[in-house]
Amino acid sequence: MATTSEVLADLEGRLFVGGQWRASTSGAWLDVIDPATGSVITQVADGTPADGVAALDAAVAAADPWAATPPRARAEILRQAFTLLQAKSEDLALLMTAEMGKPLAEARAEVTYGGEFLRWFSEEAVRITGRYGDTPEGTGRMIVSHRPVGPCYLVTPWNFPLAMATRKIAPALAAGCTVVIKPAELTPLTTIAFAKILQEAGLPDGVVNVVTTTDAAGISEPILSDPRLRKLSFTGSTPVGKLLMRQAASSVLRVSMELGGNAPFLVFDDADLDRAVDGAMLAKFRNIGQACTAANRFLVHEKVADEFAERVTARVRELRTGRGTEDGVTIGPLIDDRAVSKARDLVEDAVARGALLRAGGKATGGPGTFFEPTVLADVTADSRILHEEIFGPVLAIVPFTDEDEAVRLANSTEFGLVSYVFTQNPARGQRMIDRLETGMMGLNVGAISNAAAPFGGVKQSGIGREGGSEGIHEYLSVKYTLTPDPYADR
């Protein structure tokens, strides 16, 4: 097994434009920091707006040939990329742990999950269909076909460096689109490594272009305002998503937005508490709580709230915090100092308003940006932690009295990405499916993501879906053609 240093030594640090690895036009470099130590891992090229335009130029030049490439050929490249990714899984996991901090076991799981988008959309590429039929009046024939939307701009976050890239790139390529991808400044290395895999898999030059940068706004502005761009896909915070949507509106760009969350986790009095606690640990502490799908508000029936809190607190105290490559570590560092400050502020605010601190509650001190896994009970309704996305390992419990109150509390947010429900009553489970205002729901499970399922939210959690059979249609436009009735002149 290679070491992190060996993996980094084999990694390109330059921009990937038109099939070539090249330096930034400014010659500048950006530092990539290990959040577990605060030290510089390596440097990568710091792209400029001119580099972004060059990447779009390359994507535009490759667009027509790639769209004309047979679906089976596109599928085979994606499948080869899947195979290569599996062969390099340990290297990719080490990269993610180094640049993002997640425990190595979780990084390995992300490689598996991220790879599934390549396999899934390699299969979807050959299943792009249309329809053909008579007009209702019998005066002609309708042909409905699907075509690639064209060059796409993809913006990915730092928390799942591989899966967010594959979840966007795979359907775009399967549909016949070319892309420019801008990975997060904090975690660019995994996307660069994935681009090398695509190149090795035989992807033609210019189909995927990678621009790393510290100037996200500067890179995005000329790309989004360019009339040759056809699609924007963004995963990140709701405020940034709104800003990008305003920019995209001037060109009436097609957009996909996977934005913030404030996921409720409902535990009813008839729930299997063993299963609910297992689900809570997964829904809250996977990825150190740094996930848009992480449970944010634990709404627990008053009859079982104390027992649930005791059980989950006991489990949280067993978690081990440390560097992700160390044996037995289950909680790595938060991504940076700002994340630590936010977690600390939210906990202090909740305690000041009357919440009971059962475990954790503070930063562990340097080096690294670590925050103790935390449990808060009896959190009051006016606490900031119930209204802001935590993005950290803090579990906040709120008791409720009946089903209607649980639904009201769960829906009292502008977000609607995912919800979790634990009940052994099938009728109640069905009612929750109907009543909870979220795009996804886990019923008696604490993790819901799957490449074969449509991922996305409602309200201010986003627009569109990624994954599943729905995911490829985000990169396809619908074309309708009317032809005369072929028998009209007989």
Secondary structure, DSSP 8 states (H G I E B T S, - for coil): ---HHHHHHTS--SEEETTEEE--TT--EEEEE-TTT--EEEEEE---HHHHHHHHHHHHHHHHHHHHS-HHHHHHHHHHHHHHHHHTHHHHHHHHHHHH---HHHHHHHHHHHHHHHHHHHHHGGG---EEEE-TTSSEEEEEEEEE---EEEE--SSSTTHHHHHHHHHHHHHT--EEEE--TT--HHHHHHHHHHHHTT--TTSEEE---S-HHHHHHHHHT-TT--EEEEES-HHHHHHHHHHHHTTT-EEEEE----EEEEE-TTS-HHHHHHHHHHHHHGGGG-STTSEEEEEEETTTHHHHHHHHHHHHHT--BS-TTSTT--B---SSHHHHHHHHHHHHHHHHTT-EEEE--SB--SSS--B--EEEES--TT-GGGTS---SSEEEEEEESSHHHHHHHHH-SSEESEEEEE-S-HHHHHHHHHHS--SEEEES-S----TTS-B--EETTEES-BSHHHHGGGGEEEEEEEEE-TTTT-
